[in-house]
Amino acid sequence: MTAMSTRADSHDLRHHGDAEVRDGAAGLIDLAVNVRTGTPPDWLRARIADSLTGLAAYPDGRAARAAVAARHGLPVERVLLTAGAAEAFVLLARALPARRPVVVHPQFTEPEAALRDAGHAVRRVLLSAADGFRLDPEAVPEDADLVVLGNPTNPTSVLHPAEVIAKLARPGRTLVVDEAFMDAVPGEPEALAGRVDVPGLVVLRSLTKTWGLAGLRIGYVLAEPGTVAALERAQPLWPVSTPALAAAEACMSPAALAEAEQAACRIAVERAHLLAGLAEFEEVRAVEAAEGPFVLIRVKRADAVRARLRTLGFAARRGDTFPGLDRDWLRLAVRDRATTNRFLQALDQALTAIG
């Protein structure tokens, strides 16, 4: 079942996983941020470093834009480079004339925050844990002229079928799909990036997660040329830096795409190991349909569990800042098997300690 909500309520939409590992978190193993460990790779660092010799010139995004377009089989008029997906959410909120926006939750909170900051009254469709947080297109109000959802969804890690999402398309409606974690799914079977047959479709991609570029800020929008032009007019001049443009172009190469696919396959194996370990705890319920590089779990007194885990050397992402979730939820990034095994031992100690 799903529910509708129009309240801004007390969820902290500006809380993100990096807060768990910033101040006073030295030495913690980071399970709170979904950036792939060991990144950026050396070859990408070198490409970025090489771009620094051109910093005296203003950024020229044509090569990077063309590379993104070629990667998705689209004309360049359908591509907009942005300073991460976060900038894209702000542009959408400010540039599009939405009157009845709807955000499907639980999901990344920045889209709703950007819409509210731009003065929009946001309605929420709350997916239910009882249904495995699966999308029901019928739950989205017919009059919604802007619909936002993630796929795979952060924090649930649920991968919605592309054709189910496509059912949300309507004449006069903008359908925004955040695919920031899609390149962490082997084969990207439910991707809508590159589709031109879904009216009003806007797909957002981020290069910060798979490639470890959160500090560089690089992402892109794929949409109809008119939408891209409207968003581009809302951008400042030269919104993406020369090093970020170099990274975007490099990450579109066949070799980079093959490396990302290999990483996605490894993540799938490590996620299965994490889920198997979590299944050994009677107190813990995981969203078993997880397809992203993170897992959502439900455990009573999750706030106390999270605090105890910190004393044992692990930072987990609190779930209660996501609309549709409460204090009994935690999100865990998928890590290598050795790290997962140590975490499972720490989780056992934490659950024992809090009784």
C-alpha positions in Angstrom: 0.0 0.0 0.0 1.0 3.6 -0.5 0.1 6.8 1.3 -0.2 10.5 0.3 1.2 13.3 2.4 1.5 17.1 1.9 3.2 17.9 5.2 6.8 19.1 5.3 6.9 17.5 8.9 10.0 17.1 10.9 12.2 15.1 8.5 15.6 16.8 8.1 15.7 16.9 4.3 19.2 18.4 4.4 20.8 15.5 6.4 23.1 13.4 4.2 25.3 10.5 4.9 28.5 12.5 5.0 27.4 14.0 8.3 27.9 10.6 9.9 31.6 10.6 9.0 32.6 14.3 9.3 33.2 15.7 12.7 34.6 13.5 15.4 34.5 10.4 13.2 38.3 9.8 12.7 39.0 6.1 12.3 35.4 5.0 11.6 34.8 2.6 8.8 32.3 4.4 6.6 29.1 2.5 5.8 27.1 5.7 5.7 28.2 7.2 2.4 27.5 5.3 -0.8 30.7 6.3 -2.7 32.6 3.3 -3.9 35.8 2.7 -1.9 39.2 2.9 -3.5 38.2 5.6 -5.9 38.9 7.6 -8.0 41.2 5.1 -9.7 44.7 6.1 -10.6 44.0 6.6 -14.3 41.2 8.9 -13.5 43.2 10.9 -11.0 45.9 11.3 -13.8 43.3 12.6 -16.3 42.0 15.1 -13.8 45.5 16.2 -12.9 46.4 16.7 -16.6 43.5 19.0 -16.9 44.9 21.4 -14.4 47.3 22.8 -17.0 44.3 24.4 -18.7 42.8 26.2 -15.7 43.7 29.6 -17.2 41.1 29.1 -19.9 37.3 29.1 -19.3 35.8 25.7 -19.2 34.7 24.2 -22.6 32.1 21.5 -22.1 31.7 20.5 -25.7 33.9 17.3 -25.7 32.4 16.1 -22.4 28.9 16.7 -23.6 29.5 14.9 -26.8 31.0 11.9 -24.9 27.9 11.7 -22.6 25.6 11.9 -25.7 27.6 9.1 -27.5 27.5 6.9 -24.4 23.7 7.0 -24.3 23.2 7.2 -28.1 21.6 10.6 -27.9 22.1 13.9 -29.8 24.0 16.5 -27.7 20.9 18.7 -27.6 19.5 16.1 -25.1 22.4 16.4 -22.7 23.1 19.0 -20.0 26.2 18.7 -17.8 25.8 19.8 -14.2 27.7 20.3 -11.0 26.5 16.9 -9.6 22.9 15.7 -9.6 22.2 18.2 -6.7 22.5 21.1 -9.1 20.1 19.4 -11.5 17.5 19.2 -8.8 17.8 22.9 -8.1 17.6 23.7 -11.8 14.4 21.6 -12.2 12.8 23.2 -9.2 13.6 26.7 -10.5 13.3 26.4 -14.3 10.2 24.2 -14.8 6.7 25.7 -14.3 5.5 22.9 -12.1 2.3 23.6 -10.2 1.5 20.2 -8.6 4.9 18.4 -8.0 4.9 15.0 -6.4 7.9 13.2 -4.9 7.9 9.4 -4.4 9.4 8.5 -1.0 11.4 7.1 0.6 14.1 8.5 -1.7 17.0 10.9 -1.8 15.6 14.0 0.0 17.4 16.7 -2.1 14.7 16.9 -4.8 12.0 17.7 -2.3 14.3 20.2 -0.5 15.0 22.0 -3.8 11.4 22.1 -4.7 10.3 23.5 -1.3 13.2 26.1 -1.4 11.8 27.2 -4.8 8.4 27.8 -3.3 6.6 24.7 -4.5 4.0 22.9 -2.4 5.2 19.3 -2.6 3.0 16.3 -2.2 4.5 13.0 -1.2 3.6 9.4 -2.3 4.9 7.2 0.5 5.8 3.6 -0.6 5.2 0.9 2.1 7.6 -1.5 3.6 4.8 -4.1 3.6 5.0 -4.0 -0.2 8.8 -4.0 -0.3 8.7 -0.3 -1.2 7.5 -1.2 -4.8 6.2 1.5 -7.0 2.5 1.6 -7.8 1.9 4.0 -10.6 -1.8 4.3 -9.6 -0.7 5.8 -6.3 0.6 8.9 -8.1 -2.1 11.6 -8.4 -3.3 12.0 -12.0 -3.0 15.8 -11.8 0.7 15.7 -10.9 2.6 17.7 -13.5 6.1 16.9 -12.0 6.9 13.4 -10.6 10.3 12.6 -9.0 11.6 9.2 -8.1 14.9 7.3 -7.8 15.9 4.1 -9.5 17.5 2.2 -7.9 16.0 4.1 -5.0 18.1 5.6 -2.3 17.7 4.4 0.5 15.6 1.3 -0.1 17.9 0.0 -2.9 14.8 -1.2 -4.8 15.1 -1.3 -8.6 11.8 -0.5 -10.2 11.0 -2.0 -13.6 11.5 0.6 -16.4 8.2 -0.1 -17.9 6.4 0.4 -14.6 8.1 3.8 -14.3 7.2 4.6 -17.9 3.5 4.2 -17.0 3.9 7.4 -15.0 4.4 9.5 -18.2 1.5 11.7 -19.2 1.0 14.6 -21.6 2.0 17.8 -19.8 3.9 15.9 -17.0 7.6 16.0 -16.4 8.8 12.6 -15.1 12.2 12.9 -13.3 14.1 9.7 -12.7 17.2 9.9 -10.5 19.5 7.2 -11.8 22.5 8.2 -9.7 23.2 4.6 -8.8 22.1 2.9 -12.0 25.7 2.3 -13.1 26.2 0.2 -9.9 23.6 -2.3 -11.3 25.1 -5.0 -13.6 23.9 -4.4 -17.1 21.6 -1.5 -16.1 18.6 -3.6 -17.1 16.0 -1.0 -16.0 17.7 2.1 -17.1 15.7 4.8 -18.8 18.7 6.8 -19.8 18.8 7.0 -23.6 15.1 6.4 -24.0 13.4 9.0 -26.3 10.0 7.3 -26.4 8.8 8.4 -23.0 7.2 11.8 -23.1 8.4 14.3 -20.5 11.2 12.1 -19.3 14.2 13.6 -17.5 16.9 11.3 -16.4 19.6 12.4 -13.9 23.0 10.7 -13.6 25.8 11.2 -11.2 29.5 10.3 -11.6 30.3 10.9 -8.0 29.3 7.5 -6.6 31.0 4.9 -8.8 34.0 7.0 -9.5 34.6 8.6 -6.1 34.1 12.2 -7.4 31.8 13.6 -4.7 34.3 16.4 -4.1 34.5 17.3 -7.8 30.7 17.6 -8.4 29.9 16.2 -11.8 26.7 14.8 -13.2 24.3 15.3 -16.1 20.7 15.5 -17.3 19.2 13.6 -20.2 15.9 15.2 -21.5 14.1 16.6 -24.4 15.9 19.5 -26.1 13.4 22.1 -24.9 13.8 20.9 -21.3 17.6 20.9 -21.6 17.5 24.5 -23.0 15.2 25.7 -20.1 17.5 24.2 -17.5 20.6 25.6 -19.2 19.2 29.1 -19.1 18.9 28.7 -15.4 22.5 27.8 -15.0 25.3 30.3 -14.3 28.0 30.7 -16.9 30.6 27.9 -16.8 28.8 25.8 -14.2 31.1 22.8 -14.5 34.8 23.2 -13.9 37.5 22.1 -16.3 38.7 19.2 -14.1 35.1 18.0 -13.7 34.6 18.1 -17.5 37.8 16.1 -18.0 36.5 13.5 -15.6 33.1 13.3 -17.3 34.7 12.7 -20.7 37.1 10.1 -19.3 34.3 8.2 -17.5 32.4 7.8 -20.8 35.2 5.8 -22.5 34.6 2.1 -23.3 37.4 1.1 -20.9 35.8 3.2 -18.1 32.3 1.7 -18.8 33.8 -1.8 -18.6 35.5 -1.0 -15.3 32.2 0.3 -13.9 30.4 -2.9 -15.0 33.0 -5.0 -13.3 32.6 -3.0 -10.1 28.9 -3.4 -10.3 29.2 -7.2 -10.6 31.6 -7.3 -7.6 29.1 -5.1 -5.6 26.3 -7.6 -6.4 28.4 -10.4 -4.9 29.3 -8.5 -1.8 25.7 -7.3 -1.3 24.5 -10.9 -1.4 27.1 -11.7 1.3 25.9 -8.8 3.5 22.3 -9.8 3.1 23.1 -13.4 4.0 24.8 -12.2 7.1 22.0 -9.9 8.1 19.5 -12.7 7.7 21.2 -14.5 10.7 19.9 -11.9 13.1 16.3 -12.3 14.3 16.2 -8.7 15.3 17.1 -7.4 11.8 14.9 -7.2 8.7 16.5 -6.1 5.4 14.9 -5.0 2.2 15.8 -8.1 0.4 15.1 -6.8 -3.1 18.2 -4.6 -2.8 19.9 -4.0 -6.2 22.0 -0.9 -5.4 25.4 -0.5 -3.6 23.6 -0.2 -0.2 21.1 -2.1 1.9 18.2 -0.7 4.1 17.5 -2.6 7.3 14.9 -2.3 10.0 15.8 -2.9 13.6 14.2 -1.8 16.9 16.0 1.1 18.6 18.1 1.7 15.5 19.3 5.0 16.9 20.9 3.1 19.9 22.3 0.5 17.6 23.9 3.1 15.4 25.4 4.9 18.4 26.8 1.6 19.7 28.2 0.8 16.2 30.1 4.0 16.3 31.9 3.0 19.5 32.8 -0.2 17.7 34.3 1.6 14.7 31.4 1.7 12.2 29.4 4.7 10.8 25.9 3.8 9.6 23.4 6.1 7.9 20.3 6.9 10.0 17.0 6.3 8.2 14.6 8.6 10.1 15.5 11.7 7.9 13.8 10.0 4.9 10.1 10.6 4.6 8.3 7.3 4.9 10.9 5.9 7.4 11.2 6.2 11.1 13.8 5.7 13.8 13.9 1.9 13.3 15.8 2.1 10.0 19.4 2.2 9.0 21.2 2.3 5.6 24.4 0.3 5.1 26.8 0.8 2.2 28.0 -2.5 0.6 31.7 -3.0 1.2 34.2 -5.8 0.7 33.7 -9.2 2.4 36.3 -8.7 5.1 34.8 -5.3 6.1 31.3 -6.8 6.0 32.4 -9.7 8.3 33.9 -7.3 10.8 30.7 -5.2 10.6 28.5 -8.2 11.3 30.6 -9.0 14.4 30.2 -5.4 15.5 26.4 -5.6 14.9 26.2 -8.7 17.0 27.9 -6.9 19.8 25.8 -3.8 19.4 22.5 -5.8 19.5 23.7 -7.7 22.5 24.7 -4.6 24.4 21.4 -2.8 24.0 19.4 -5.9 24.8 
